Amino acid sequence: MTQIHEMLPQRIDFNLFRIFVAVAETGSTGAAARQLHLTQSAVSHALGRLRAQLGDPLFVKQGRNLVLTPHGRAMMPRVQQALSTLDQCRVQPGAFDPSTATLEFHLGFRDILEAMLLPPLMARLSEMGASLRFTSSRVRGSELEDKLKSGELDLAVDMEVPVGDAISSTGFRSEPLAVLVGPTHPAFESGTLDEGAYVASEHVLVTLEPRERAFVEQRMLGVGSRRSVRLHCHTYFAAASVVAQTNLILTMPATYAGRLATLLGLRILPLPFECEPLPVRLYWRRANSDEPSVRWLIDTVSALGQGLDR
């Protein structure tokens, strides 16, 4: 005799579908786990349950990535629509309490932004008694979108870069450029540096990607391309340390330049020509925009950016 429970349709936890979407978008269980703040084994186990209940493997291995089966591709838009409808019933942003949460956030910075933002961020959390954890990693503009979409990063701060519809962004700050000179450079004593002296000086340059270099050069109205570059290096701290012991000069974002000038005994001067400030933006995965913890992170880092000038 057929039992009643065998006649009823099997119930499926809708959270399994969230994991399904995350794996489909990131291409791996590991990246999906980071995005959802779960362990990889939990994601793999959930995916196994969903496969068994739907009677389809849902994903197949293609190179290093997991790609959707035909059935998985067919159900993907319906699942996304259903989850979007369910999300409208969730608690709105503001319910996240950083003083009691135990999440880990993954942030993407350049060295300059890491040095400016992490100290006040951790100081604020310490005042709150929060136990949140953070991992900061260097991110280049060409990697930014992929790292956010894969779940490797929850939030990135970088110069203005082109991104697709899967990524949201908002203005963070406009950063003017300035010049650092050391004690052996004539401008250190005089406090003046005209365009001719700027071009005639030898420069240390922090390496940027070609697109980023063109972006900066455009704002420098071509003056930067006339410089004589003696040294290329990876970080602004290393470049400023060279300036402290040579007559090379360094062009860099003004806020961090002021801190390095104080630390290393340098003099900060304005650029001797017109230069549009660099736009810096916050970037995050659009699907996470209404997640309370992500919204708290965006608002917190935005507020820190406004306080940098103070």
PAPA-499875 format. One record per residue: residue in one letter; x, y, z of N, C-alpha, C in turn. Coordinates in pm, whole numbers, plus 50000, padded with zeros to 5 digits. Atoms other than C-alpha are relative to their C-alpha. Layout:
REM residues N
AXYZXYZXYZ
...
***
This chain:
REM residues 310
M500854988050000500005000050000500885012450000
T499214987850010501325034349907499775008850123
Q500104991349884502075056050208499645014249956
I500454986650034500555090950218501185009249970
H498874990850018503935108250250500714997649868
E499395002950129505095090549932499225006449885
M500844994050104502195106249738500175015149993
L499874985449994502975141849844501255004449927
P498794994850066505405162949637501075003350103
Q498904997649908508825165949798500275014950011
R499724985949978509495199949952501495002849981
I498614996250025512675217849845500285013150072
D499574987949929514425243350065500425010549898
F499664989950101514545275749864501445005050015
N498614996249984518005282550011500924991849909
L499235008050094519245254249790500095007049864
F500004992850127518265275449492500925012250005
R499044988849986520285304849627501424994749973
I498685006050022523295281949631500164996249852
F499975003250143522425269849279500365012349917
V499734987750074522415305949151501435004750024
A498644995549968525665314349331501044991649926
V499065008650073527455284249179499955003149851
A500134996950143526075292648834500705013149966
E499414987050028527275328648859501505000450022
T498574999649968530695321649007500804989149930
G499325010750071531515289148830500724990050088
S499345009649912532735270549138499314999850136
T500575000949865531595258149478500815008250099
G499174992249909534545275249645499665014749998
A500354985850012533725309749509498595002650051
A501374998449949530035304749585499994999950152
A499935000649854530925295549943500485013250057
R499514987049951532915327849987498935010749987
Q501044990150024530105348249839498874999050101
L501125002349909527505332650067500424998850146
H499475001449864529775331350374499684986250059
L500185013849958529475293450391501304992449977
T498865008550030531985265150389499784993349864
Q500135006550129532725248150059499274986650012
S500675012849981531565214850199498485001850014
A501444997349986528195230350292499375002749864
V500524997250135527765243249937499924987249918
S499995012650075528725209649785498874990850047
H501065008649945526335191250018498625005049955
A501294994350041523465215149936499764997549852
L500135002350143524135211749565499654985449972
G500325014250014524055173849600498544997150032
R501425001849965520665175549772499095004849889
L500834994550106519245197549498500054991349875
R499865009050115520595174749225499134987650018
A500775012249973518995144549391498505002849992
Q501434997049997515635161849437499465003749861
L500454996150133515495175349080500294989549894
G499715010650094516905144448914500855004449883
D499124995250106519515163448712501315004450063
P498734995749940523245170048767500155015050012
L500044985349996522575207448706501285006749949
F498734994450044526305214048644500894988849947
V498955009050046529085197448450501325007550002
K498674994049993532815203548475500465003749859
Q499444995350127534295224248192501275007650032
G498754994049956537965231248246500025000750151
R499984998149854538235245848597498675004950053
N501274994249959534665258348602498864989949993
L501255007450009531225243748661499055007949911
V500944993450090528765251748381498674992750005
L501355005349990525015246348368499714989549893
T500535009650097523455216048205498835006749926
P501184994150068520595222547956498835002350095
H501094998249905518075216948235500315011550096
G499604989049912520045240348462499825013549934
R500174987350073520065267548195498535003649986
A501434997350018516335263748141499365005050128
M500644996149874515485267448510500605012750060
M499304988749940517965295548586499175012950004
P500764987449992515785325648487498794999150091
R501165001449912512765311548671500425000250146
V499495000049862514825305548983500365014250042
Q499624986249967516265340848971498785008750025
Q501214992149981512795355748932499314996450132
A500645004349876511415334949219500755005350122
L499214995149888514285344549450499855015150015
S500204985549994513865381149360498675003450067
T501304997949937510195378949458500064997250150
L499875003449858511055362049787500815010650075
D499164989949934513735388349862499215012450038
Q500824988349966511035415049865499334998450136
C500615002649869509695398450182501015000550114
R498965000449897513025400550364500065013150078
V499774987949921513975425050636500845009649919
Q499294990050078515185457150478501355003450064
P498694996149946518765470450517499855008250128
G500054993349871519455483050866499874989950113
A500175010249898518795450051043501334993850041
F498705005849970522495440751038500625006950122
D499384994749879524195445051376501484996050002
P498575003550006528005446651334500604996750136
S499425002649867528545445051710499814985550044
T500255013949962527185409351727500284990049887
A499785008950115527785395451374501414994350002
T498695006650005530675371751305500434997349855
L499685001950141530985375450927501445003649969
E498704995750053534185378650727499765006649865
F500124992650125534355404650450501324999749924
H498824999850087536745404050155500005013149922
L499914986750058537895438350038501115000649897
G498994998250103539815448749728500485014449997
F499414986649996542185478649753501315000249923
R498614997650034545305493049603500745003250130
D499244997749877548135498749850499655013350064
I500274986649947547295535649885498685000450075
L501314999949936543625529749969499964990850121
E499905009049886544405500650196500605007250119
A499334992949891546745522650400499135010950059
M500834989149950544185550450429498724995250067
L501325004049953541015530350497500024989450111
L500035010649900541955499950704500215004950143
P499854995549860543255518651013498735005950061
P501234994949938540075539351069498884989750005
L501025010449998537885509550980500174991050121
M499775008949887539495486851237499875007350133
A500174992149877539575514751496498535001550035
R501444998649975535835519951455499414987050051
L500515012949954535125482851493500464996850141
S499495002349865537325481251801499195007950103
E500824991949909535325509551960498634993550024
M501315006449989532125489951891500084986450070
G499865013449945533545457752032499584989349901
A500445009350104532745440851699501044989249975
S499095011050029534235407151605500014996549851
L499945002250144533885410851228501454997949957
R498665002650053536855397951028500085005449857
F499814994450133538335413350713501264994049937
T498855003650080540665401650440500135010249889
S499764989950103542185428450218501004994549899
S499085004650105543825420249885500115010749893
R499794990450107545275440449602499154996249880
V500825002550118542985443949301500365010149892
R499794991350115543735457948958498675002449930
G501254996650067541095474848749499524989349906
S500395010450096541135446948490499454987650069
E500455011749926540405421048762498745002650081
L501014995949902537815440348960498664993249976
E501335005550026534615428948789499954985050022
D500015014649985535535392048775500094995850146
K499855003749859536585391249141498725002750079
L501274997249933533315407249252498954989849958
K501005009650049531185384349035500254986050054
S499685013449952533025353349156499814998650151
G500125000649855532535362449522501325000950072
E498714998449934536255366449587500055013050078
L500064987149931535495402449689498555003650030
D501314994549967532515417449868499905014649960
L499984985750031533575453349803501385003649949
A498724995250052536285470449600499965015249991
V499854985550014537535506349597501115002549900
D499004998250105539325517949285499655012249917
M500274989550095539635544149017498814996049913
E501145002650087536735547148777500394990349890
V499735010150102536685515948558498654995849938
P501255004750062534095502748308499614986450056
V500515012749947531935474848453498674996749934
G501255004650059528965454248334498815001850095
D501244998249924525375453148459499984992250130
A500005008049878526205427248725500655007250117
I499284992649896528235453148919499365013750022
S500474986649963526925483749104501175008150053
S498934991549949529045513549199499415013450043
T500374986649958528845547349366501275008150021
G498844991449981531175577149389500524999350142
F499375000849869533635574849677500655013350037
R499384987149979535745606449645500715004149871
S499164994950108537595628449396501355003350058
E498674999049941541325626949458500935008249909
P499054992250080543615654949331501404994050007
L498615004450000547225647649240500905010950058
A499024990649944550215663849411501404994549972
V498615003750024554015662549395500734999050133
L499135001349885556415649749661501445002449958
V498574997650024559995662849672500764997850130
G499165002449884562855653849906500945011450028
P499134989049956565435675450087501075003949899
T498944996550095567955673849800499475006649874
H500574993550118565575687749540499855015050027
P500104985349978565665725949491498625004650046
A501354995749964561885728149528499684997550147
F500245002749858562115714749885500175012850082
E499754987649928563585747650009499165011449948
S500714988550059561905771349766498494998950015
G501445001849990558455756349795499275003049871
T500624997250130557845763449427500534990149896
L499635009250108557865740849123499135003549880
D500774996750119556865753848780499994988249903
E500155011150093555965732348483501324996149935
G498715002950060559415735448328500894991850091
A499185007449903561165723648645499424986150024
Y500665013049982558605695748683500424990449889
V499665008550114559315682148334501504996849999
A498555002050002563095686748372500484990750110
S499595008649890563215667348700499924985349960
E500125014550018563765629748713498914994850094
H501205004449928560725610548829500094985350039
V500275013949965559865578649014498504998049974
L501375002250045556655563348882499504986750056
V500645012449954554305537949040499284993849882
T500495006850119553375512248777498474998750001
L501435001750021549795512848647499784991749874
E500355006950123548035492048386499915010249886
P500044990650113548075507248034498745008549995
R501234992250002544415517448053499985010550109
E499944990649889544945533648391500995011149974
R499014989950032548075551448273499425010349903
A500634990950096546135565947978498955008850068
F501034992749925543345576248218500625011650076
V499314989649924545805595748435500635010349906
E499354990950094547735610448141499015009749938
Q501024991550057544525623847996499695011850093
R500274989449904543925643648315501195009250021
M498804991849988547505656048317500305007849871
L499924992250124546945670947969501294997549923
G498825003750076549925652547824501325003750064
V498744995949936552475667948061500744987750054
G499375011849942553085634148226500844992249901
S499255007550100554265618547901501335006549966
R498734992950028557065644547881501014998050112
R499105002149887558615633448209501114990349966
S498905009750007561935615648238499884990850122
V500245009449891561185584648444501264991850026
R498765007049962564245571148627499714986450063
L500315012249925562495544348832498524997049993
H501355005149988559325523548809499964990650122
C500145009349887558105505949127498524997250024
H501375004949983554975489249266499165007750102
T500784993749894553975509049576500425014450021
Y499714985849975553745545649671500935001850119
F499094998649886555505539850001501444998049956
A498655002250051558545525649821500465012049917
A499644988550084558475554249570500325012250085
A499764988449913558225580649844501304998350080
S498765002649927561085564150034501225003149911
V498934996450094563245568049722500135015249990
V499994985450007562255604649697500705006050122
A499404994849877563385609650058501534999849996
Q498545001450001566955599549969500635004049867
T499484995950131567315612949612499375013249960
N500674988050052566365642949400498914996449900
L501155003950081563715622749216498735005650062
I501284995149949560145635249247498904990049965
L501085009750014556865616349272498675007349989
T501374995050015553375624949146499044989250048
M500895010149941550625607749344498775006750061
P501194994349937547185612449506500355008050125
A499594990149900547315641949742499774995750145
T500305003549862545685627250053501084991150060
Y498965009049952548175598850091501375006749993
A498734992850010551005621649975500255008250126
G499844992249878550355643850277500444991550118
R499625009049891550675614150513501454995549984
L498625004350023553895602050350500985011450020
A499124988549979555335637150358500335001750147
T499784998949856554875638450735500874988550051
L499305011949952556185603250786501474999949957
L498665001550057559295606050564500775013249988
G499304987250006560205642850597500085005749859
L500064994850136559165652450244499175012749995
R500834988150019557515683550105498994997049891
I501065002150097554185681949926499695013249930
L500254988250082553565706649642498864997349903
P501065002250100550635712249407500604997849862
L499545001450138550965701849045500095013949936
P499834986650059552255731748844499225001849869
F500854998750119549525727648580498624994750037
E501365004549974545805721048560499914984849986
C500175014550005544825685148633498694996450068
E501295004049944541345670848685500214989250106
P499855010449896541055650749011499584986349949
L500335013750039540865612948982498714995650070
P501215005249936537375598449042500244986050055
V499875013049933537405569449290498614995450037
R501345005249979534385546749326500024987350086
L500235012849932533035518449542499284990749903
Y500615009950089532095486549356499564987850080
W500475012249936530035456549464499084992649902
R500875008150086527955428649312498555004550015
R501354994249997524525442249218499014991150075
A500945009149934522715411049344500065001150151
N499854998749855524015418949695499575013650053
S500294986149962522755454849700499075001250119
D500974999149889519905447749943500354991050117
E499555008349888521865424250166500405009350115
P499724990549891521935441850507501485001250035
S498594999249962525545432650582500825007449895
V499284993150108526775444750241499645014850000
R500394985949995524765476850269500695007150115
W499264994149887526315483150611501455002549960
L498604998650041529775477350462500165011849904
I499934988950096529115501550173499885013350074
D500234987449927527785528550407501185003450090
T498884997649908530665524150653501235004849925
V498824996050077533425526250391499775013649935
S500314986950056531675555750225500245011150102
A499814990049895531655574550555501495002050031
L498564998849977535355566950606500665008449891
G499454992250112536095581450262499765014950019
Q500314985949978534375613950355500865005950111
G499194995149888536505616150668501495000749972
L498565000450027539895611850497500625013949998
D499444986650008540355648850435500175006450137
R499904994349865539865655850805501174994050076
***
